[in-house]
Amino acid sequence: MVVDCWAPWCGPCLNFAPTFSEVAAEMSTEAIFLKLDTEANQQTAARFQIRSIPTLMLFYQGKLVAQMAGALPKHQFQEWLREEMSKLD
């Protein structure tokens, strides 16, 4: 599961949103993609110690296995995901 932690007032988050959606559509058979509004879900954001947004989190079998802060270009986002997912199992 890939989670995009964002907020409605965050410019980089809004700029990254179409990239996240594109990659989610292209990789829909490989992972579940979700968005977490850190404003509306402050307790969850605090639980995962989200200090800057956007933050991308990768979960596997219910456990956080990778995390990265910052908006990435599409190619780098896909590269990061594929690299992290290749470490699983």
C-alpha positions as CSV (number, residue, x, y, z in Angstrom):
1,M,0.0,0.0,0.0
2,V,1.3,3.4,-1.0
3,V,0.2,6.4,1.0
4,D,0.5,10.1,0.0
5,C,0.4,12.3,3.1
6,W,-0.7,15.7,2.0
7,A,-2.7,18.8,3.1
8,P,-5.0,21.1,1.0
9,W,-2.9,24.2,1.7
10,C,0.4,22.6,0.6
11,G,1.5,23.8,-2.9
12,P,4.0,20.9,-3.5
13,C,1.3,18.4,-2.4
14,L,-1.2,19.8,-4.9
15,N,1.5,19.8,-7.7
16,F,2.4,16.2,-6.9
17,A,-1.3,15.0,-6.8
18,P,-1.6,14.4,-10.6
19,T,1.7,12.4,-10.6
20,F,0.5,10.3,-7.7
21,S,-2.8,9.6,-9.6
22,E,-1.0,8.7,-12.8
23,V,1.3,6.3,-11.1
24,A,-1.6,4.8,-9.1
25,A,-3.5,4.1,-12.3
26,E,-0.4,2.6,-14.0
27,M,0.6,0.4,-11.1
28,S,-2.9,-0.5,-9.8
29,T,-2.2,-4.2,-10.1
30,E,0.9,-3.9,-8.0
31,A,-0.2,-1.9,-5.0
32,I,-3.1,0.0,-3.4
33,F,-2.7,3.7,-3.5
34,L,-4.3,6.0,-0.9
35,K,-4.1,9.6,0.1
36,L,-4.1,10.8,3.7
37,D,-5.1,14.4,4.4
38,T,-2.9,15.3,7.3
39,E,-5.2,18.2,8.3
40,A,-8.2,16.0,8.6
41,N,-6.3,13.1,10.2
42,Q,-3.8,14.8,12.5
43,Q,-3.6,11.9,15.0
44,T,-2.6,9.5,12.2
45,A,-0.1,12.0,10.9
46,A,1.4,12.3,14.4
47,R,1.4,8.6,14.9
48,F,3.6,8.2,11.8
49,Q,5.7,11.3,12.7
50,I,4.9,13.2,9.5
51,R,7.0,16.3,9.8
52,S,6.9,17.6,6.2
53,I,4.5,17.1,3.4
54,P,4.2,15.6,1.0
55,T,5.4,12.4,2.5
56,L,5.2,9.0,0.8
57,M,4.9,5.9,2.8
58,L,5.0,2.3,1.7
59,F,3.4,-0.4,3.8
60,Y,3.7,-4.2,3.4
61,Q,1.7,-6.7,5.3
62,G,0.6,-3.9,7.6
63,K,4.0,-2.5,8.4
64,L,5.7,0.7,7.3
65,V,8.7,-0.4,5.2
66,A,9.7,2.8,3.5
67,Q,9.1,6.5,3.8
68,M,10.2,9.5,1.8
69,A,9.5,13.2,2.2
70,G,9.1,15.5,-0.8
71,A,7.3,15.7,-4.1
72,L,9.1,13.6,-6.8
73,P,8.9,13.8,-10.6
74,K,6.9,10.9,-12.0
75,H,10.0,8.9,-13.1
76,Q,11.7,9.2,-9.8
77,F,8.5,8.3,-7.9
78,Q,8.2,5.1,-10.0
79,E,11.9,4.3,-9.5
80,W,11.6,4.8,-5.8
81,L,8.5,2.6,-5.6
82,R,10.0,-0.2,-7.7
83,E,13.2,-0.2,-5.8
84,E,11.5,-0.4,-2.4
85,M,9.0,-3.0,-3.7
86,S,11.8,-5.2,-5.0
87,K,13.1,-5.5,-1.4
88,L,9.9,-7.1,-0.2
89,D,9.4,-10.8,0.3
